[in-house]
Amino acid sequence: MEKEKPAFIDISLNILKRFNRPLIFDIYIKRTESDYTKLFNIGDQLDWERLKKYEDKNVTIFYVTAQDYKKYSLYVEKLGSVFRENKKSFTADEAQAIVKEMINLSMHEIIINQNIEESVLNQAANLMNDCVGIIATNPKDMIKVVTLMSSKPYIFKHSISTSIFATLLGIASGIQNDKNLSILALGAFLHDVGESQMSFDPEEKNIFTPDERKEIYRHPSLGKQLLEGSKNIKQEVLDIVLQHHEQPNGHGYPNGIRDGEIYHPAKIVAIADTFASLITKRAHREAMTTEEALQAMMSDVGKYDKILLRTFYDFFFPKPKK
């Protein structure tokens, strides 16, 4: 059954503090479960004194219409580019706000496009936010991670989606310990950080030269090297980053290790990584449906852990109860 699309979606005022021009969308507050009142109109400048009065009354959540959410999301994504160009003008708190709002954007898209219980998605999002909090305990690490990941816009969004799907698969496969789930979520979030060091953007092409393919094969090792020494990033997270492209059949990279040698959470991230990519529209192809993506992955024998992949399929398409 298709989920009903929300009429209003909450937004981050921490993000809007960087919005120093007339608004390109209306902003609302929520009066009741179904009643919203317009606070600012398109073309207005934000009045922070007025907002402060609402915050003093414990009104801290603000909204845009579902139709305007795309405008807001494009602004949030643009902030990643602005950050990359002028990171010295951002504080660690602002960098953290960017990541957290990108999580919200990804959550909204997944809720709309995938048939997943919202309560389960919220658990994944909370773990993602916990991971961001772990990084943010060291401001230098927060700035470093956002700088690296915003260097190529697709990495940022894809990494968040991969982390959410990895967390969902982790829960579905029986991981219950919050510490282990946090390691999984953080490893998935950082899995492609090595791509920030590549001389080209792999999203812009479908065919690679031999030298470009060598760079692709190196990106897990580069990611591990970039993160080594970062405070609060555990060895288990580094193992996920290094091994997320290894395959049980031994045909993966960078080291071609086989099934029993691959760190179990890295196998989860491998599935989430590919799935998140396949259901996203890319420069060289249209997005696949959930079923098309999963069927394509299941036909690629030996590339993924069979039990985990079946668990992931059953998560989206559970067998009828007898």
N, C-alpha and C positions, 0 to 999 in steps of 0.2 A: 504494500500500500504506500503510495507516494506521500511524503510528509508535506503538511501545509506550510507554505512559505510565510515567514513572519512579515508583518506590515512595517514594523519599526525594529531597528537594530541598534544596540548600544555602542557607543564610541568612547575613545579615550581623550579626555581633556589635556592630559600630559602631552599627547601628540599635537593637539591643536595649539598649544603654546608656541609652536613653531610656525603657526599659520598667521603670518603678519600682513595679510591682504584681505580684501573683501571676501566674505564667504561665498562658496560656489554651491552650497546646499543649505537648507533650513535645518535648524537644531531645535529639538523638542525636549520637554520633560514629561514624565509619566505621572498622571494624576490617579488613575485607577488601572485595573487590569486591562481595560479596553479604551481608556480615555487619555489622549496625549495633547499637550498644549504647546503651541509653537513659542519658542523663546527668542530665537533670532531668525531673521529672514535672509534669503540669498541677497548678497550685496552689502549686508551689514558688516561692520567691524566688531570683533568680539569685545564685549564689555566685561572686563575681569572683576571689577567691583561688584557688578550685578551678579555675576556667577558666584562670587564669594558669599553674598547674602544667601543664595540658595544653599551653598555648602554648609553655612552656619545653621541652616534648618535641616541638615542631614539629607539634602537632595544632592547626591554625588554622582548619579548616573544620568547621562544625557543620550539622546537618540537622534538618528536620521531615518528618513523613510527607506524602505528596501530599494526603491528606485534610485535614491541618491547614494546608497551605500557604495556603489561602484566608483563614484567620484571620490568619496572619502578613501576607499581602499587604494586607488591610484595615487592619492596624495601620500598615504603611509608608505607605499612602495617607493615613491620618489624620494622620501626621506633617506632611504638606504643609500641612494646615489649621492645625495647631498652630504651624508655622513662620510662617504668614501672620499669625497673631494675636499672636505673641510672638517675632518674628525676632531681637530683641536678645539673647535667651537662647541662640541658636545660634551656633556658630562657623562659619567658612567651611568647615572640614574636615567638620563635621556636615552642612552644606548639601550639600557634595559627596557625602557618603555617602548622603544621601537620593536624590539624582539617580541615582547609580550603582545603588542597589538598585531604583529604579523601572525602570531599564534591564533589570535582571535579571528583574523581574516581567513586563515586556513580552516579553522573550526567551522566557520560559517559556510564555506564552500563544501566541506565534507558533509555537513548536516543537510545541505540542500541537495547534493548530488549522490549521496550514498544512503542506503537504507540501514542506518545504524542507530541504535537506541541512544538518545541524547545523554542519558545518565552515564553510559559507558564512555562516550566521547568526553564528557566532562571530567571523568577520572583520568583519562589520557592527558587532557589539557592541564589539569592540576599538576600532574607529574612533570609535564613540560615546564610549567611555571616554576616548579621546585628546582628543576635543572638550571633554569636561567638564574634563579636565586643563588645556586651553588657557585656559578661563574661570577656572579655580581659581588660575592664576598671579597673579591680582589678586583678593584676598579680597573687596574691595568689589564687583567685578563678579559674583563667585559669589553673594554675598548678594542683589544686585540682581536677577539673573536668576531665582533660585529664588523670590524674593518675588513678582516679576511673574507667573511661570508658575503659582504655587500659588494665585493669587487666584481662579482658576476651575479646579476639579479636573480637568475634562475636558481642558483645554489641556495640562496636565502629561503625562498619559498619552498623549494623541493625538500630541503633539509627538515623544515618544520613538518611538512606532510609525512615524510618518511618516519620521523620520530613518533608522530601520532599513530600511524599504522603499525609501527614496530611495537609500541606499547599495547595496542589492542591485541596483536598477535601474542605478545608475551603473556598477557592476562588469559587469553583463550587457551594457551598451551600449558597453563598451570602455574605460572610464576605469580606468587602472592606476596612475597616479601617486598615492602616498599623500597628498601635499599637496592635490591636487585633490579626492580623495575626502573628506579631512577638511573642506575648505571646504564641500563638498556636505552632509556629515553635520551640520555645525554650522549651516548655513543652514536645513536642514530642521528641526533641533531648535528653532531660534528663530523659525520662520516665522510662528507665530500669537501671538507675544508682545504684539502690539498689541491683541489682544482683551482683555487685562487692563485696558485703559483704557475699555472700553465700559461704558455705564450699565446694561446688562442682560446676562444670560447667554443667548447664542443657543442653548445646548443645551436650554433650558427651554421653547422654543416653536418652532412650525413655520411660523407666519404672522407677518410683521413689518409694522409700520407704516412709512410712508414715511420718518419720521425715524430709525427703527431701521435701515432698510436703508441710509440714508446713513452711519450709524455703521459698519455692516459694510463698506461700500465704502472707508471710511477706514482700516480696521485695518492694512493693509499699510504705509501711510504712517506711521501712529502707531508701528508696530513699528520701522521704520527710525529714526525720530526718537529713540525710547527708547534704541536701541543705539548711536547715533552718539556718538563720544567714548569709548566703552568700550575699554579697553586690550585689545589682541590680537584684536579683532573686525575683520576685514579688510573692505575695500570690497566684495569679491565676496560676502561673507556678507550685507551690507546689500542688495546687488542682488537676492539670492534672496528675502530678506524682503519687499522692495518689490514684486517681480514675480511672486510665486508664484500669483497669481490672474489674471494676464494670459493671454490666449488667442490662438492663432495666427490665428483669424478676426477678431481685433480687438474682440471683444465682452467682453473681460475688464476688470478694474479693478486699480488706481485710474486708470490713464492710457490705457487702450484701445489699447495698442501692438500691432503685428502680429508675425507669425511671426519674420522676420529680426531684429527689434528686441529680441526677448525673450532674455535671458541663458540660455544652454543649460541650466545646472544648475537654473534656476528652472522650466524646462519639466519636468524630472525630478521636482522637488518637487511640482509641480502634480498629477502623476499619483499620486505616493505619498500626498499629502494626501487626495485624494478616495478612493483605494482604502482607506486606513486608516480613514476615516470610514464608508464603506459596509459594511465587514465588522464594524463595531462596533455593538452594540445601542444605540439612542438612545432618548430620551424619547418620540419620536413614531413610531418604527418599529423593527421587528426587524432583526437583523443579516442581511446578505446572505451567501451563500456566496462563495467566491473566484471561481467561474465566473460567478455572477450579477452580481457587482460589475464584473468585467472586461467582460462582455457589455454591461452598461448603459453603461459608459464608452465602449466602441467604437461604440455606436449614437449617441453624442452627437457628431456629425460637426463637426469644426472647433474643438472645445473643447481638444483635447490634440494634442500632436505625434504624428502617425500612426506614424512609425517607432519612436519611443520606446514608444508604447503597445503596438504589436505585439511589440516586444522583451520588454516586461513580461509580456504574455500568454504568449509562448513560454517565458519563464522558468518559469512555473507549469505550463504544458501543452506541453512540448517535443514537436516533431514526431518521429514514430518514425524511427529510423535505418534507412536502406535497406540 
